[in-house]
Each structure stands twice: as structure tokens, then as C-alpha cells.
Amino acid sequence: MSLLKHRTLFFLFFMTIILSFSISIEDTALAKVVKEHPLIRPFPGSVLAKNMSGYQKFEAFDFYVTNEQTKKREKKKVKGEYYKLLYEVRNSSGGRVKDISRLEFYENYKNAAIEKGGKILYEGGVLTFTIPRDDGGKTWCQLEVNAGLGQQYLRIIDEKGMKQSMTFGPKELKAALDKDGKVILYGILFDLDKAFLKPESVKQLMHIVTLMQIYQDLYLEVQGHTDNQGPDEYNMTLSDKRANTVCLFLELFGINSGRLIPRGYGETMPVATNDTKEGRAKNRRVELVKITPGQAASSQSRVQSASPSPAAVSKRAGNVPPSSIIGKWQMTPTKRVKTGYMTFFDNNTYFMVEVLQDGDRVSKKGEYKINKQTSPPRIDICLMQCGLPGSEYTTSFGIFRFLPDGKLEIRLSPQAKYPSAFKEDPPDGYTMVMRRVN
């Protein structure tokens, strides 16, 4: 073989090695770049198609949204951490699952988003929704489905939130209370014109729980404040309800109600001008004010003397003691739940917190509806609001009864319909037995 031919063969062999090595490096690099989103999970049985997916630390994407005024489709450019993910539903043999409809895909993602406190922004050829995050930011997602191939194409942007300086830990809270006697909190947020807590408020509230658990001699006035938008009387009532909601949350985690005084001040104590959007945002706040045990006892006494009797409250709510469901209930541990509380308010709203056996904490809020004309009586436990389009997918349908020892038993159905009776050996996770706390 000639020297030239030897050199040619060696060159081809060498280039093949180099090319293979380069491809290997490129594949490795891509594998590192492509990653799944930590919050938004795909349809059950889905597999990520890495060769068709990608990730960038910062990018922009135009999401389809519905204009709330014109009801027309628009595009909104969002910037942030960008995920482009293609998922394919496959069976145990690796074949495509092709019998899932687009509606089933959409409902699966919609329900998951709503459970996380999310909002549906557009439904059409694609589905657009947002989910709030613990850091105060927002995750945007646009879903496109090819049902015939079992494919879900997700475009996700993690939009950066405000700095975490809005949230104060127990150490910062104590320092501010010792120095100034009060602390202003902007990390406790409510639904518009309502006293329902937003999910992103939990982190700040749990810091307050920790503070009061550490410092058992600490007593607080929890103040609610609003801007000047709306009538004075309405703002006063709203701020008072919000202060009460914060106190109820703290009590759910064992903080004695005698150490807390809820009080609303409406728009009477602004800390900034109400002439600008930024100023009004500063005026909408919760404040913690340090008080003495004597002040707390005096305020509690005034509240009790001004409050209607328990019988009057029960009559107003359409219930007769002792079978009233209204109040705070502690859950009996199950295989799924380690501990938890559920509070039913007399305005047909509830707040529930569960600590699962694996340590995860789940909180829910919304409306409940009772039908006493049935036997056994029925209860709808709705996520957010009952009766809205699509709420049937986020409602737990159940029956309830009061046990001889005064406990409340709620039996839910896994089939999204009312159980017919209290049968033995119910599915774990669908029965709650609770004792009244107050």
C-alpha cells in the first residue's frame, strides 16, 4: 500500500474519531442544558423528548392571553428563565398512547394549575395559564397538544418576582418589634377585594408562627390597612376581615388566640400617597404591633361583650348547636395525613391545612355548600368558588355526620360524585374524622 494511501486512511480514521468525540461532547452539553420544570409536571405516563426540548437561562416568549375588556386574543411578551419541553405519553412497551383527547390534556393541566393557585389566561388552539411561586414571581405556561400522537408541547417562562426583602424571617421580625414596636409586612397578600389569603402569603405567615412559638411572652395586634379606593366603611370592614383571617391562620398552627388582637383600620393610616399606583400598593398592608398582655386581655374582653351569643351566631348561619359545622376542627391522623386543621366560617367559606406523613404541607381555601335535605346530608368542598365554570373538576363531593363523641366525619368520593352511605373500609385519604377545637 502506498504511503499516500496510508496517510489518506489515517486521516479519515483520525477525522472519524474527532467527529465522534465532538458529537459526544455536543450530546453531553445538550443533555446538561435540557431539564424539566420543577413546578409544572406533565400528563401521567409522559416521557420527555430531549432532542426536541431545550432550556435557556434568559429568553422571551409571546404568550396568548385573553384581553379581559375586549375578550379578544392578544399576545403578551414575557421574559425570564425559559423551558421548551416536548412530552409524549407512552405505554409500558414504549408505544405512543393515542386515545387521549385534547380536552382531557387541557383539563389535567387546568386542574393542576388551579390547585396551585394558578389562573387560566387563554383557551383556544392552545392553553395559557400562570402559577404563583414562593419567591413572589410567576410561572407562565403555554400548552399545545397533538392528541393523535399523545404529545404535549410546553413553553414555560419563570418570570422573576420581587426581591425577598418583602418577606421577613423570625429574626428580622423580632428585631423590628424590639426596635420600633411594630413591623410593616407586604408579603401577606389577599385576593382582590376579599379576605382570602393568596398562596404566596404562607411563607411570611409561617415566619410569624415560628416567631410566636419561640417568644411565648409576645402579644400582637394584627392590623389590616387598605388604600383609599372604595367607600370608607367598605375599606374598614375589609381591613378588619383581613386582620381576622391572618389571626385565624396563626391559630391553626397552635398560637393562642388570647395573644392576638385583629383590628382593621381601613384607609385611616396611610404610609404613602394614594395618588399613585405605587403609593396605594404601600398602603395596602398588614402590620404587627407589639402590645402588652393587659392590652390583649382588655381588648378581648371588649370584643366578647360586644359579640352576639353562640346561639345567635348559629341561628344566623342556619345551624342549630351542637350539630353546627361552623368552627375550627382538628383532623385525626390517617395513613396520608399526620395532622391538620379545617375551619368552617359562617359565610360559607373554609380554610384547610394538612401536614402529610411525608412532611409536605398542603393548604386549601374556598367555599363550601351544604344540603341538609338529603340523607345523609351532603357537603361540597370547592377550591376557591363553587359554581364557576369548571369548578366541578376542583370540587370534593361528600357526605357528613356527627359521631356520638361529638366528632365530625366527612366522607368524600374519589369518583367526583356523592357517596351513598357511610360504608366500612373507605379508601384512605377520602375520609376525615375531626374533633372540634373551638
Phi and psi in degrees as a GROMACS rama.xvg file:
@    title "Ramachandran Plot"
@    xaxis  label "Phi"
@    yaxis  label "Psi"
@TYPE xy
-70.7195  158.619  SER-2
-62.2641  -37.4476  LEU-3
-62.0927  -41.8692  LEU-4
-67.606  -38.5289  LYS-5
-59.0647  -46.4188  HIS-6
-63.3146  -39.2088  ARG-7
-63.8673  -46.4374  THR-8
-63.6418  -42.0995  LEU-9
-62.9194  -40.5775  PHE-10
-63.0185  -44.4202  PHE-11
-64.1224  -41.4967  LEU-12
-63.5846  -43.6673  PHE-13
-62.8066  -43.1156  PHE-14
-66.9117  -34.6716  MET-15
-63.096  -43.2194  THR-16
-62.9314  -46.4468  ILE-17
-61.1687  -43.8505  ILE-18
-63.9717  -43.755  LEU-19
-62.8254  -41.5058  SER-20
-63.997  -40.1171  PHE-21
-65.2866  -43.2618  SER-22
-62.9664  -40.4642  ILE-23
-61.4152  -43.1872  SER-24
-63.7517  -42.9775  ILE-25
-63.7905  -43.5818  GLU-26
-61.8927  -40.2632  ASP-27
-63.8033  -42.0664  THR-28
-63.102  -43.8127  ALA-29
-64.0014  -39.4281  LEU-30
-61.8478  -34.5662  ALA-31
-71.9079  -34.4003  LYS-32
-73.9922  -41.9112  VAL-33
-76.1721  119.736  VAL-34
-144.678  155.52  LYS-35
-83.9303  159.037  GLU-36
-79.6306  136.635  HIS-37
-72.5078  -19.5284  PRO-38
-104.834  -42.5894  LEU-39
-95.9918  116.08  ILE-40
-104.759  148.915  ARG-41
-78.4853  175.129  PRO-42
-59.1268  141.013  PHE-43
-52.513  135.657  PRO-44
88.5179  4.32974  GLY-45
-80.9952  148.695  SER-46
-124.27  135.283  VAL-47
-76.1784  127.606  LEU-48
-88.4095  92.6353  ALA-49
-64.0756  -34.1263  LYS-50
-68.3717  -17.2662  ASN-51
-109.715  8.92462  MET-52
-117.823  166.965  SER-53
-162.97  170.496  GLY-54
-149.218  139.283  TYR-55
-138.645  140.481  GLN-56
-64.3252  -30.8236  LYS-57
-149.47  127.021  PHE-58
-160.08  168.548  GLU-59
-119.444  149.265  ALA-60
-147.19  143.1  PHE-61
-92.5485  110.991  ASP-62
-94.4329  141.43  PHE-63
-76.4453  130.746  TYR-64
-136.716  160.527  VAL-65
-99.4145  123.693  THR-66
-66.8729  121.002  ASN-67
-65.8578  -24.5985  GLU-68
-85.9731  -51.3421  GLN-69
-88.322  -15.6889  THR-70
63.9198  18.379  LYS-71
-101.435  158.404  LYS-72
-76.4208  135.981  ARG-73
-135.143  172.011  GLU-74
-113.246  138.846  LYS-75
-124.852  121.593  LYS-76
-82.1498  126.138  LYS-77
-123.933  137.231  VAL-78
-116.76  146.389  LYS-79
157.399  -159.01  GLY-80
-69.5611  126.079  GLU-81
-115.447  130.751  TYR-82
-121.418  132.546  TYR-83
-122.538  105.347  LYS-84
-124.196  128.178  LEU-85
-110.92  120.147  LEU-86
-112.135  145.677  TYR-87
-128.945  128.133  GLU-88
-80.5049  123.978  VAL-89
-129.238  152.875  ARG-90
-86.9133  -177.96  ASN-91
-63.5727  -21.1209  SER-92
-89.823  -2.48553  SER-93
92.781  -2.54684  GLY-94
-79.1903  155.869  GLY-95
-69.7284  143.304  ARG-96
-97.4145  115.963  VAL-97
-112.557  3.55797  LYS-98
-103.363  20.176  ASP-99
-97.6181  124.059  ILE-100
-76.8499  161.247  SER-101
-62.3348  -37.3341  ARG-102
-60.3273  -41.7392  LEU-103
-64.572  -40.7978  GLU-104
-59.0521  -49.5681  PHE-105
-60.2644  -46.9749  TYR-106
-63.3788  -36.5992  GLU-107
-61.1333  -47.2891  ASN-108
-70.914  -39.3179  TYR-109
-61.2496  -47.2963  LYS-110
-63.0103  -41.46  ASN-111
-63.4646  -39.8166  ALA-112
-67.0024  -44.4887  ALA-113
-65.0933  -38.2356  ILE-114
-60.7737  -29.0869  GLU-115
-91.482  12.462  LYS-116
81.9314  18.9834  GLY-117
-81.2817  178.932  GLY-118
-136.965  133.329  LYS-119
-85.1861  122.929  ILE-120
-105.421  -22.2082  LEU-121
-161.12  139.182  TYR-122
-135.265  120.988  GLU-123
-168.806  -125.477  GLY-124
-65.8581  -23.552  GLY-125
-131.193  167.398  VAL-126
-117.91  127.761  LEU-127
-119.403  132.293  THR-128
-147.797  163.104  PHE-129
-125.503  153.955  THR-130
-133.816  128.882  ILE-131
-72.6578  149.15  PRO-132
-115.228  163.573  ARG-133
-63.4106  -26.4783  ASP-134
-83.3069  9.05233  ASP-135
86.8049  -5.66752  GLY-136
-86.1053  -174.808  GLY-137
-136.47  136.597  LYS-138
-100.966  124.055  THR-139
-100.422  141.262  TRP-140
-142.45  133.994  CYS-141
-120.638  124.178  GLN-142
-109.121  128.6  LEU-143
-123.085  134.793  GLU-144
-120.69  136.302  VAL-145
-115.33  88.7414  ASN-146
-62.4873  -34.8447  ALA-147
-62.2308  -23.01  GLY-148
-112.237  4.80086  LEU-149
64.9995  31.3088  GLY-150
-104.493  142.117  GLN-151
-125.774  123.157  GLN-152
-108.908  110.918  TYR-153
-106.583  130.064  LEU-154
-112.656  117.333  ARG-155
-125.976  133.734  ILE-156
-125.763  125.87  ILE-157
-91.0502  99.5132  ASP-158
-77.3176  131.966  GLU-159
-66.2183  143.358  LYS-160
-98.1592  -175.553  GLY-161
-73.1315  159.57  MET-162
-62.8195  146.887  LYS-163
-69.165  0.880543  GLN-164
-64.0957  -15.8562  SER-165
-68.1512  -22.1062  MET-166
-105.421  127.712  THR-167
-106.529  131.147  PHE-168
-77.6047  172.514  GLY-169
-55.2039  -38.8761  PRO-170
-64.6148  -45.5494  LYS-171
-67.4661  -37.8608  GLU-172
-61.3357  -46.861  LEU-173
-63.8638  -42.3299  LYS-174
-61.9938  -42.7602  ALA-175
-67.736  -40.4744  ALA-176
-66.2001  -38.3481  LEU-177
-69.2638  -36.0419  ASP-178
-80.0833  -50.2293  LYS-179
-109.551  -11.3419  ASP-180
79.9836  -0.331569  GLY-181
-158.408  165.801  LYS-182
-147.474  135.579  VAL-183
-93.3619  131.411  ILE-184
-118.656  128.157  LEU-185
-111.934  3.62877  TYR-186
-91.8965  3.43499  GLY-187
-106.061  111.637  ILE-188
-118.744  150.496  LEU-189
-126.942  157.842  PHE-190
-62.2834  152.991  ASP-191
-56.9902  124.83  LEU-192
58.3503  24.7764  ASP-193
-136.052  170.68  LYS-194
-104.986  17.4218  ALA-195
-81.6327  128.813  PHE-196
-72.5277  140.167  LEU-197
-79.2387  150.012  LYS-198
-56.5594  -33.0522  PRO-199
-71.3585  -5.28059  GLU-200
-78.5699  -18.9252  SER-201
-59.3561  -39.6709  VAL-202
-60.1491  -47.3744  LYS-203
-65.3914  -40.6845  GLN-204
-63.8908  -38.7499  LEU-205
-67.9999  -29.0045  MET-206
-65.5317  -36.7818  HIS-207
-68.191  -39.8716  ILE-208
-57.7923  -47.6784  VAL-209
-61.1814  -42.8671  THR-210
-56.2803  -47.3927  LEU-211
-76.3562  -22.9393  MET-212
-72.9187  -36.8657  GLN-213
-72.7035  -45.8903  ILE-214
-105.902  87.9998  TYR-215
-68.461  -16.7664  GLN-216
-94.256  10.7343  ASP-217
-91.0693  129.501  LEU-218
-121.547  139.251  TYR-219
-132.201  143.021  LEU-220
-96.1956  121.507  GLU-221
-95.6398  113.242  VAL-222
-104.497  137.67  GLN-223
-106.59  136.055  GLY-224
-133.304  146.398  HIS-225
-125.435  174.519  THR-226
-87.0004  -167.703  ASP-227
-98.847  13.5296  ASN-228
-76.6439  119.324  GLN-229
104.047  167.643  GLY-230
-63.7416  150.244  PRO-231
-58.2984  -47.0442  ASP-232
-63.5973  -40.0398  GLU-233
-63.1648  -45.021  TYR-234
-63.0733  -37.7591  ASN-235
-64.4924  -44.2402  MET-236
-65.5947  -43.4337  THR-237
-62.7741  -44.3287  LEU-238
-65.0677  -35.4987  SER-239
-67.5172  -42.0062  ASP-240
-63.4048  -40.3135  LYS-241
-66.6047  -39.817  ARG-242
-62.6555  -40.2453  ALA-243
-64.1707  -38.9335  ASN-244
-62.1355  -42.4338  THR-245
-61.422  -44.9994  VAL-246
-63.6744  -40.7177  CYS-247
-61.559  -39.1516  LEU-248
-61.7426  -46.7603  PHE-249
-63.1542  -38.442  LEU-250
-65.6724  -31.2153  GLU-251
-59.1726  -25.5128  LEU-252
-105.601  26.6233  PHE-253
89.4643  5.86939  GLY-254
-78.04  124.012  ILE-255
-60.9227  129.744  ASN-256
-62.6604  -23.2165  SER-257
-68.596  -12.7294  GLY-258
-95.0231  0.472467  ARG-259
-127.01  133.049  LEU-260
-122.29  108.176  ILE-261
-81.1552  137.977  PRO-262
-154.487  130.994  ARG-263
-100.421  139.229  GLY-264
-118.474  2.60925  TYR-265
56.2183  -131.506  GLY-266
-101.817  13.1107  GLU-267
-78.2433  -13.5146  THR-268
-130.527  64.23  MET-269
-69.034  149.181  PRO-270
-110.492  -0.796986  VAL-271
-154.592  171.705  ALA-272
-67.5607  146.052  THR-273
-94.7488  8.58167  ASN-274
-85.6953  -10.98  ASP-275
-125.84  159.019  THR-276
-62.9025  -41.1081  LYS-277
-66.2889  -40.2269  GLU-278
-65.1462  -42.7289  GLY-279
-63.365  -36.4261  ARG-280
-62.8455  -36.6204  ALA-281
-70.1402  -31.4598  LYS-282
-75.6695  -24.4601  ASN-283
-82.5408  100.479  ARG-284
-155.2  167.576  ARG-285
-115.276  136.444  VAL-286
-121.007  142.758  GLU-287
-106.476  126.355  LEU-288
-121.4  128.221  VAL-289
-72.9254  129.755  LYS-290
-130.529  169.375  ILE-291
-91.1662  159.632  THR-292
-56.7248  -36.138  PRO-293
-63.8838  -42.0342  GLY-294
-62.9804  -40.224  GLN-295
-64.3831  -44.9594  ALA-296
-64.7676  -41.2423  ALA-297
-63.3434  -42.8845  SER-298
-67.3841  -40.7924  SER-299
-61.4224  -40.6642  GLN-300
-62.5611  -42.4582  SER-301
-65.2231  -40.1993  ARG-302
-64.3426  -43.3863  VAL-303
-66.162  -39.083  GLN-304
-69.2436  -26.3906  SER-305
-92.0986  -9.05796  ALA-306
-84.9118  148.398  SER-307
-69.7129  160.582  PRO-308
-67.6704  157.299  SER-309
-56.3263  -36.7854  PRO-310
-63.9999  -39.7114  ALA-311
-66.1556  -39.8728  ALA-312
-63.3947  -43.2157  VAL-313
-65.7625  -39.4243  SER-314
-64.5022  -41.4736  LYS-315
-63.1602  -33.5756  ARG-316
-84.8915  -2.08602  ALA-317
80.9086  21.9457  GLY-318
-126.466  156.641  ASN-319
-121.045  123.808  VAL-320
-60.0257  152.091  PRO-321
-92.8011  9.34392  PRO-322
-85.4107  11.0054  SER-323
-67  134.806  SER-324
-83.8089  -15.126  ILE-325
-68.7528  132.663  ILE-326
137.686  -172.19  GLY-327
-105.021  132.821  LYS-328
-128.09  139.494  TRP-329
-101.402  133.857  GLN-330
-79.3137  141.434  MET-331
-78.4379  133.829  THR-332
-58.1591  144.145  PRO-333
-130.493  -175.822  THR-334
-63.1411  -26.6846  LYS-335
-95.5765  -40.1128  ARG-336
-108.896  129.275  VAL-337
-82.4884  -45.8619  LYS-338
-159.755  169.237  THR-339
171.823  166.879  GLY-340
-134.979  151.274  TYR-341
-139.105  126.729  MET-342
-115.643  124.381  THR-343
-103.11  122.612  PHE-344
-96.4146  159.541  PHE-345
-78.3703  2.11308  ASP-346
-101.089  21.6181  ASN-347
65.3541  30.4743  ASN-348
-117.575  161.651  THR-349
-141.261  163.382  TYR-350
-140.071  130.573  PHE-351
-130.82  138.196  MET-352
-131.149  128.209  VAL-353
-122.468  135.957  GLU-354
-107.31  112.129  VAL-355
-77.4945  164.489  LEU-356
-62.0913  -27.7896  GLN-357
-85.4675  3.78452  ASP-358
97.3212  -14.0024  GLY-359
-67.284  147.902  ASP-360
-114.629  129.312  ARG-361
-122.982  130.645  VAL-362
-125.849  143.297  SER-363
-139.12  154.503  LYS-364
-148.945  162.337  LYS-365
157.956  -150.939  GLY-366
-109.609  156.896  GLU-367
-131.191  150.805  TYR-368
-131.048  137.124  LYS-369
-118.978  136.491  ILE-370
-119.183  102.259  ASN-371
-84.6672  -5.30308  LYS-372
-78.7638  -14.8572  GLN-373
-91.0456  164.663  THR-374
-133.062  113.312  SER-375
-72.0919  162.86  PRO-376
-62.2366  148.242  PRO-377
-104.361  155.128  ARG-378
-140.684  130.8  ILE-379
-102.581  123.547  ASP-380
-109.327  103.167  ILE-381
-99.2084  139.423  CYS-382
-78.2275  120.304  LEU-383
70.8174  -91.8762  MET-384
-133.961  134.019  GLN-385
-75.9164  147.439  CYS-386
87.5451  -8.80951  GLY-387
-71.3876  151.652  LEU-388
-55.8166  125.771  PRO-389
92.7105  -8.28003  GLY-390
-69.1139  -19.0888  SER-391
-63.2536  -20.7562  GLU-392
-84.4076  -14.5332  TYR-393
-119.12  16.3743  THR-394
-104.436  135.897  THR-395
-95.9168  119.531  SER-396
-95.3509  127.391  PHE-397
-149.432  178.856  GLY-398
-126.954  158.745  ILE-399
-143.625  159.86  PHE-400
-155.785  158.628  ARG-401
-101.12  126.233  PHE-402
-80.7064  162.006  LEU-403
-56.0269  -30.6424  PRO-404
-86.8575  11.753  ASP-405
88.8569  -1.96897  GLY-406
-76.3167  157.197  LYS-407
-106.742  128.638  LEU-408
-114.651  126.632  GLU-409
-117.333  123.963  ILE-410
-110.036  115.642  ARG-411
-98.5718  166.234  LEU-412
-114.765  135.329  SER-413
-78.7029  -7.78463  PRO-414
-100.324  15.7048  GLN-415
57.7146  37.9728  ALA-416
-147.711  163.702  LYS-417
-72.7583  134.2  TYR-418
-63.0168  150.024  PRO-419
-86.608  -26.2502  SER-420
-161.724  169.749  ALA-421
-87.1624  92.3961  PHE-422
-91.0917  161.26  LYS-423
-73.4299  158.222  GLU-424
50.7319  60.6103  ASP-425
-71.4313  158.95  PRO-426
-58.297  132.434  PRO-427
-62.4429  136.217  ASP-428
97.5314  -6.01882  GLY-429
-115.491  9.81966  TYR-430
-129.094  132.9  THR-431
-122.247  123.168  MET-432
-112.433  122.832  VAL-433
-132.126  147.291  MET-434
-109.19  145.115  ARG-435
-70.7642  133.388  ARG-436
-93.9468  -41.2375  VAL-437
